[in-house]
Amino acid sequence: MFKFGHPEYLYLLIAILLFAGLYILNIFIRNNNLKKFGQHEIISVLMPDVARWRTNVKFILLMLAYASLIIGLSDLEVGSKIDNIKRKGIELVIAVDVSNSMLAEDVYPNRLEAAKMAIEKLVDKLNNDKIGLIVFAGDAFTQLPITADYVSAKMFLESISPQIVPIQGTDIGKAIELAMRSFSSEGEKNKVLIIISDGENHEEGVNEMAAEAAKKGIIIHTIGMGQPQGAPIPVYSKFGKKDFKTDNNGTVIITKTNDALLQQIASAGGGVYVRATNSLTVLNEIFDRINKMNQKEIESQIFSDYEHQYQYFIGFTIFLLLFEFILIERKNKFFKNINLFNKPLL
């Protein structure tokens, strides 16, 4: 397992795309200018010492050095020691709705981002518990298997978006079914599933699935993201222009929170339903209930020690820069006439 001490620096890697674009543009302009002087074969004869491939290699070396430097600045840390520990806690799975309707902005900044902020605050409150993440829309997928590594939970949480599930729609039943398979087989208590959704379920049988989970000792809490009056679903053009999703008649679609369904799911699952007003208070009631549960002893493997790796990346950066510096763009006059693969002309 690894983590970054300063992950914010990783955004600087995006600049590589900009540098590459400028480099390609420069090559295009240079080739056009050379064409004005004559054909490529003639120019090659007039400039025998030019080795264009070396220019490309030098650019690649510079980009590798830049990437290595950024990773070094981000302070990569690798887990070096694993401890087996036994502690009292619960197993908690959070199922997050990532359908397009979760982009509605009736909860700031939108339903999905507010849900992610709420989960992050919940993770900060956990102690001696295991957590897993499920994402669902028209289908459900495990984003993070149940673990006691809260750092990893936050890392996987960041990458959650509607694009992560290829099938759109909302099937809460599939999320519950996957969650039932995600819990450990040991014991029948102290298992909690939190479903965060706007409740716009498009499939049937979800209440029956919740009741089946309750029979297996899984308590289901639901959190409704959004407001009863609803909000339009924003869509963005490839140029970043904001618009709203419409139906076949051109009418703007308003997505509303289905409080009744989410209450039914929580009731069938022996839990509570909470409407999200903001990310700060949404989980308080549910977290209080989790703390009051009888907690069982859980055996976990966690990394108790991490080693910094930045020095290796800084050293590799220096090596690449030195290599780029000594690599000249012109052919070496001592070796340019050596041909190891062609027979000499008689």
Secondary structure, 3 states (H helix, E strand, C coil): CEEECCHHHHHHHHHHHHHHHHHHHHHHHHHHHHHCCCCHHHHHHHCCCECHHHHHHHHHHHHHHHHHHHHHHCCEEEEEEEEEEEEEECEEEEEEECCHHHHCCCCCCCHHHHHHHHHHHHHHHCCCCEEEEEEECCCEEEEEEEECCHHHHHHHHHCCCHHHCCCCCCCHHHHHHHHHHHCCCCCCCCEEEEEEECCCCCCCCHHHHHHHHHHCCEEEEEEECCCCCCEECEEECCCCCEEECECCCCCECEECCCHHHHHHHHHHCEEEEEECCCCCCCCHHHHHHHHHCCCEEEEEEEEEEEEECHHHHHHHHHHHHHHHHHCCCECCCCCCCCCCCCCCCC
